[in-house]
Amino acid sequence: MTRLAPGHRRTLVLGLSAALAVAFMAPAQATPTAEEQKVIERLIQRVEAKRTMVFIRNDSEHDVAGAVKHMRSKFDHFKDRIVTAEDFIELCATRSELTGEPYKVREGKGPVREAGAFMRDELKMVRAELRKAG
């Protein structure tokens, strides 16, 4: 094993320390693959097609168009943290960032349920459709 001279050792240690500091300071840039982006878009389209659905956010009811607009806005806000459709659901369609209160949905005159569970069920259907389509 080759020994470094004290001056070289110090330079090496300082260089490695600086490289590690820069690596940890740089924000991570996550992004969905093209395939996963397609899944997310299809998921949003499925929600958009549910014209009788009501989204309940912070105790206020919203129609589907308003809900989709809100999800897309959150998607744009969190885009650097979203890699999968599951990330999209968790960050954009599950709960209020302001209050932490879960979003809820109601289809027609059906029961109210948590939006996260609804979205995960819809995601299963989207993935099955895409697998079937090849």
Backbone bond lengths (Angstrom), bond angles and torsions (degrees), N, CA, C in turn:
res aa  C-N    CA-C-N  psi(-1)  N-CA   C-N-CA  omega(-1)  CA-C   N-CA-C  phi
1 M - - - 1.443 - - 1.535 108.81 -
2 T 1.320 115.86 134.10 1.458 121.58 -179.14 1.516 109.32 -86.06
3 R 1.313 115.22 132.84 1.469 120.18 177.68 1.519 108.97 -93.88
4 L 1.323 114.97 139.11 1.456 120.20 177.43 1.523 109.52 -88.72
5 A 1.301 114.50 145.09 1.455 119.65 174.92 1.526 107.73 -65.36
6 P 1.334 118.83 149.92 1.465 121.95 -177.70 1.531 113.56 -50.19
7 G 1.300 118.42 -40.40 1.473 121.63 -179.88 1.523 111.32 -66.92
8 H 1.320 116.67 -39.45 1.470 121.02 179.53 1.536 110.72 -70.46
9 R 1.323 115.21 -38.68 1.467 119.92 179.09 1.532 109.64 -61.28
10 R 1.313 115.37 -44.48 1.464 119.86 -179.82 1.535 110.38 -63.07
11 T 1.324 117.56 -42.86 1.467 122.00 178.45 1.520 110.58 -61.84
12 L 1.333 116.55 -43.28 1.457 121.35 179.28 1.534 111.12 -62.91
13 V 1.320 116.69 -45.67 1.464 120.98 -179.92 1.526 110.43 -62.96
14 L 1.327 117.26 -44.87 1.463 120.32 179.41 1.528 111.18 -64.14
15 G 1.318 116.97 -40.36 1.469 121.04 179.24 1.518 111.54 -64.22
16 L 1.326 116.44 -45.51 1.467 119.98 178.20 1.521 111.33 -64.59
17 S 1.325 116.82 -40.40 1.472 120.25 178.27 1.520 111.04 -61.61
18 A 1.306 116.96 -42.93 1.463 120.98 179.63 1.526 110.68 -65.26
19 A 1.328 117.15 -41.95 1.467 120.80 179.57 1.525 110.84 -63.21
20 L 1.326 116.79 -42.80 1.465 120.20 178.65 1.527 111.44 -65.54
21 A 1.318 116.71 -39.83 1.461 120.34 179.36 1.527 110.55 -61.93
22 V 1.319 116.99 -44.71 1.464 121.26 179.42 1.527 109.97 -64.23
23 A 1.330 117.16 -42.24 1.461 120.87 -179.35 1.521 111.36 -61.58
24 F 1.325 117.90 -40.56 1.453 120.64 -178.71 1.523 112.91 -78.88
25 M 1.314 117.83 -22.39 1.459 121.05 179.73 1.524 111.42 -81.91
26 A 1.315 118.28 -28.41 1.456 121.42 -177.14 1.528 109.42 -69.54
27 P 1.328 117.84 129.49 1.458 119.41 179.80 1.524 110.68 -68.30
28 A 1.311 115.28 142.84 1.457 120.24 177.64 1.522 108.50 -74.22
29 Q 1.298 116.67 135.30 1.452 121.90 179.04 1.522 108.49 -109.79
30 A 1.304 116.95 99.67 1.456 121.84 177.10 1.520 108.02 -91.40
31 T 1.284 115.30 151.89 1.457 119.58 175.77 1.519 108.49 -159.81
32 P 1.337 117.18 140.22 1.459 118.13 178.40 1.526 110.83 -69.29
33 T 1.331 115.46 148.92 1.462 119.79 172.84 1.522 108.13 -65.55
34 A 1.306 116.93 167.43 1.466 120.25 178.07 1.528 110.00 -59.49
35 E 1.320 116.65 -39.61 1.471 120.97 179.19 1.529 111.15 -64.55
36 E 1.332 116.89 -43.41 1.468 119.96 -179.41 1.527 110.89 -71.41
37 Q 1.320 117.60 -33.28 1.465 121.22 174.79 1.527 109.58 -60.89
38 K 1.325 116.36 -39.69 1.468 122.03 177.49 1.527 110.40 -62.33
39 V 1.326 117.28 -41.08 1.468 122.21 177.95 1.531 110.03 -63.06
40 I 1.325 116.89 -46.53 1.465 121.01 -179.97 1.525 110.58 -61.84
41 E 1.316 116.61 -44.43 1.464 120.34 -179.60 1.530 110.61 -63.79
42 R 1.319 116.73 -41.42 1.471 120.58 178.80 1.538 110.43 -64.95
43 L 1.313 116.74 -37.83 1.461 121.69 177.28 1.531 110.21 -61.61
44 I 1.313 116.57 -45.94 1.470 121.01 178.15 1.527 109.95 -62.09
45 Q 1.323 117.53 -41.51 1.468 121.01 179.21 1.528 111.64 -63.11
46 R 1.324 117.51 -38.97 1.475 120.71 177.21 1.521 110.59 -61.73
47 V 1.321 116.36 -42.48 1.466 120.25 178.80 1.527 109.19 -64.97
48 E 1.318 115.94 -44.40 1.466 121.64 -178.34 1.531 112.06 -59.11
49 A 1.314 116.80 -29.79 1.464 121.83 -178.45 1.528 112.97 -77.07
50 K 1.307 118.15 -11.52 1.475 122.03 -177.42 1.525 108.99 -88.69
51 R 1.304 115.65 77.19 1.473 122.67 -172.41 1.532 114.19 -62.32
52 T 1.340 118.05 -26.38 1.472 119.28 -178.12 1.519 112.34 -93.40
53 M 1.312 116.79 2.55 1.456 119.93 -177.90 1.521 111.11 -77.52
54 V 1.317 114.61 143.20 1.463 122.18 175.76 1.524 106.98 -117.83
55 F 1.327 116.83 131.26 1.455 122.46 175.09 1.518 108.51 -102.03
56 I 1.302 115.45 133.04 1.465 120.34 -178.90 1.525 107.93 -112.19
57 R 1.315 114.50 114.44 1.460 121.67 -176.70 1.516 108.14 -125.88
58 N 1.329 116.72 117.67 1.470 121.68 -178.71 1.526 111.40 53.00
59 D 1.325 114.86 46.32 1.471 123.93 177.34 1.532 114.37 66.87
60 S 1.327 118.06 11.52 1.464 121.38 176.03 1.520 108.87 -113.36
61 E 1.344 115.84 137.46 1.458 120.76 179.46 1.522 110.35 -87.94
62 H 1.339 114.16 140.71 1.468 121.17 -179.61 1.515 108.94 -134.18
63 D 1.332 115.92 144.87 1.457 118.69 176.34 1.522 109.67 -76.41
64 V 1.315 115.46 174.08 1.466 120.79 -176.17 1.523 111.37 -60.65
65 A 1.327 117.17 -42.43 1.471 119.52 -178.68 1.528 110.63 -59.60
66 G 1.321 117.13 -43.19 1.461 120.81 178.53 1.517 111.88 -65.91
67 A 1.322 116.49 -38.78 1.460 120.74 179.19 1.522 111.18 -65.77
68 V 1.323 116.68 -43.75 1.470 120.67 179.96 1.529 109.88 -64.77
69 K 1.311 116.86 -41.84 1.468 120.45 177.89 1.530 110.09 -59.80
70 H 1.334 116.00 -42.79 1.466 120.81 179.73 1.533 111.06 -64.44
71 M 1.339 116.87 -44.62 1.474 120.15 178.82 1.532 111.40 -62.20
72 R 1.323 116.11 -42.13 1.479 119.29 179.18 1.533 110.52 -64.94
73 S 1.315 116.36 -38.40 1.462 120.14 178.16 1.536 110.52 -63.51
74 K 1.337 116.45 -43.63 1.464 119.76 177.90 1.522 110.88 -66.93
75 F 1.335 116.85 -36.01 1.469 120.93 177.42 1.533 109.50 -60.49
76 D 1.319 115.99 -44.40 1.463 120.00 178.27 1.534 110.49 -62.69
77 H 1.318 116.74 -40.35 1.468 121.63 -179.70 1.527 111.82 -66.15
78 F 1.325 117.08 -41.96 1.466 121.82 -175.26 1.528 113.71 -98.66
79 K 1.312 118.69 11.08 1.468 121.41 -172.10 1.522 113.89 -54.03
80 D 1.312 118.52 -29.96 1.460 120.78 -179.91 1.525 112.87 -76.29
81 R 1.330 117.04 -8.00 1.469 120.65 -179.62 1.524 112.48 -112.97
82 I 1.333 116.96 -1.18 1.465 120.56 -175.58 1.518 110.57 -103.50
83 V 1.326 115.14 121.88 1.464 121.79 176.71 1.525 109.99 -115.53
84 T 1.329 117.08 -36.31 1.459 121.99 -175.63 1.530 111.13 -121.09
85 A 1.321 115.01 166.35 1.467 119.88 175.25 1.526 109.81 -63.85
86 E 1.318 116.71 -32.28 1.464 120.15 176.27 1.525 110.94 -63.31
87 D 1.338 116.85 -39.41 1.472 120.81 175.03 1.532 109.93 -61.54
88 F 1.324 115.67 -43.46 1.466 120.37 179.07 1.521 110.36 -57.59
89 I 1.338 116.53 -47.57 1.463 120.23 -179.78 1.523 110.12 -60.87
90 E 1.320 115.96 -48.65 1.465 120.40 -177.02 1.528 112.22 -61.39
91 L 1.320 117.39 -43.15 1.465 120.70 -174.48 1.532 114.43 -88.90
92 C 1.338 116.83 -24.03 1.462 118.92 -170.85 1.527 115.36 -118.46
93 A 1.333 117.98 -15.08 1.461 118.08 -170.72 1.526 113.71 -137.45
94 T 1.311 117.67 17.90 1.460 119.79 -174.39 1.520 113.52 -113.08
95 R 1.325 116.85 -43.53 1.473 118.88 -174.22 1.524 110.93 -154.37
96 S 1.313 114.08 162.14 1.458 121.62 177.69 1.525 109.76 -74.97
97 E 1.293 116.03 131.51 1.464 120.46 175.64 1.527 110.36 -70.68
98 L 1.319 117.11 -28.33 1.462 120.96 -177.61 1.519 112.71 -76.92
99 T 1.345 116.64 -45.85 1.462 120.21 -174.28 1.523 113.87 -107.88
100 G 1.344 116.74 -17.54 1.460 120.46 -175.14 1.515 112.52 78.83
101 E 1.330 116.77 -1.55 1.460 121.61 -178.34 1.533 110.18 -71.34
102 P 1.335 117.19 133.92 1.473 119.26 179.44 1.526 111.40 -64.43
103 Y 1.326 115.38 142.11 1.461 120.46 170.86 1.523 106.76 -73.92
104 K 1.334 114.70 152.09 1.461 120.52 177.96 1.517 108.80 -131.45
105 V 1.331 115.76 160.89 1.460 121.64 177.37 1.522 109.06 -135.40
106 R 1.331 113.84 155.30 1.456 120.50 172.84 1.520 106.91 -141.50
107 E 1.329 116.35 124.73 1.458 120.69 176.97 1.514 108.77 -93.82
108 G 1.334 116.33 116.87 1.458 120.60 -179.68 1.517 110.97 56.29
109 K 1.324 115.68 -125.38 1.467 120.97 179.42 1.526 110.68 -100.05
110 G 1.328 116.26 15.40 1.455 121.30 -179.08 1.520 112.16 -72.35
111 P 1.330 114.77 -179.82 1.468 119.33 -178.97 1.535 111.92 -72.88
112 V 1.304 114.78 156.53 1.471 121.08 174.46 1.517 107.60 -79.54
113 R 1.332 116.35 136.04 1.463 120.58 175.96 1.518 109.41 -139.56
114 E 1.316 116.29 163.45 1.469 119.75 -179.98 1.529 110.00 -68.18
115 A 1.311 115.28 137.28 1.461 121.02 -177.18 1.527 112.07 -64.24
116 G 1.324 117.36 -35.77 1.465 119.74 -179.76 1.518 111.84 -59.80
117 A 1.329 117.08 -45.07 1.468 121.33 178.40 1.527 110.21 -64.72
118 F 1.321 116.76 -42.53 1.464 121.01 177.23 1.527 110.47 -59.06
119 M 1.319 116.68 -47.40 1.470 120.67 -178.04 1.529 111.46 -64.87
120 R 1.321 117.53 -38.38 1.472 119.58 178.11 1.528 110.73 -65.48
121 D 1.337 117.24 -37.79 1.470 120.26 175.72 1.525 110.66 -64.28
122 E 1.321 116.53 -42.98 1.466 120.49 177.97 1.529 110.63 -63.23
123 L 1.319 116.70 -38.62 1.463 120.85 179.49 1.529 110.67 -62.13
124 K 1.324 117.32 -40.87 1.478 120.21 176.78 1.521 110.40 -57.46
125 M 1.330 116.51 -42.34 1.465 120.45 179.90 1.533 111.30 -67.78
126 V 1.322 116.81 -39.91 1.468 120.71 177.91 1.526 110.30 -61.62
127 R 1.321 116.73 -47.97 1.472 119.64 -179.26 1.529 110.60 -62.57
128 A 1.345 117.78 -39.17 1.466 120.81 178.52 1.529 110.33 -64.78
129 E 1.342 117.52 -42.93 1.470 121.85 177.92 1.530 111.03 -59.93
130 L 1.329 115.90 -45.15 1.466 119.96 -177.31 1.533 111.49 -68.63
131 R 1.344 116.71 -37.11 1.469 119.17 175.93 1.520 110.92 -63.47
132 K 1.337 115.79 -42.41 1.461 121.22 -179.25 1.528 111.04 -65.41
133 A 1.326 116.32 -38.54 1.464 121.13 -179.93 1.523 112.21 -70.67
134 G 1.334 114.94 -20.84 1.466 119.99 176.93 1.446 112.27 84.77
